[in-house]
Amino acid sequence: MAYFITDACISCGACESECPVSCISAGDNIYVIDEDACIDCGACANVCPVDAPVQK
């Protein structure tokens, strides 16, 4: 199950640099995850200060 980023995102960018497959990018207001490229590793969730990345 891929991760996605909820509206709790504060756009700090911590998750983007942790993603081993570079599937996280800055969206209009929050960061977004390419769910097709996500390998479900949880690296983004482990570094997020507001627990915005969650599994579907």
C-alpha positions as CSV (number, residue, x, y, z in Angstrom):
1,M,0.0,0.0,0.0
2,A,1.4,3.3,-1.0
3,Y,1.8,6.3,1.2
4,F,0.1,9.6,0.6
5,I,0.5,13.0,2.4
6,T,-2.4,14.5,4.3
7,D,-3.4,18.1,4.7
8,A,-1.5,18.1,7.9
9,C,1.7,18.7,5.8
10,I,3.6,21.9,6.8
11,S,5.7,21.8,3.6
12,C,9.0,21.4,5.6
13,G,10.5,19.1,2.9
14,A,12.0,16.6,5.4
15,C,10.2,13.7,3.6
16,E,11.4,14.6,0.1
17,S,15.1,14.1,0.8
18,E,14.5,10.8,2.7
19,C,12.6,9.1,-0.1
20,P,14.9,6.4,-1.7
21,V,13.0,6.4,-5.0
22,S,12.5,10.2,-5.3
23,C,8.7,9.9,-5.6
24,I,8.0,12.9,-3.3
25,S,7.8,16.4,-4.7
26,A,6.4,19.8,-3.7
27,G,2.8,20.4,-4.7
28,D,0.9,23.6,-4.7
29,N,0.3,23.7,-0.9
30,I,1.7,20.4,0.4
31,Y,4.2,17.8,-0.7
32,V,2.8,14.9,-2.8
33,I,3.8,11.3,-3.3
34,D,3.7,9.6,-6.7
35,E,1.7,6.5,-5.5
36,D,2.8,4.4,-8.5
37,A,6.4,4.9,-7.7
38,C,6.1,4.6,-3.9
39,I,7.7,1.4,-2.5
40,D,5.9,1.6,0.8
41,C,9.2,1.9,2.8
42,G,7.9,4.4,5.4
43,A,11.0,6.6,5.3
44,C,8.9,9.7,4.8
45,A,6.6,8.9,7.7
46,N,9.6,8.3,10.0
47,V,11.0,11.8,9.5
48,C,7.8,13.8,9.3
49,P,7.3,16.1,12.3
50,V,3.5,16.2,11.9
51,D,2.9,12.6,10.8
52,A,1.4,13.8,7.4
53,P,2.5,10.7,5.3
54,V,0.1,7.8,5.9
55,Q,-0.6,4.5,4.2
56,K,-3.7,4.2,2.1
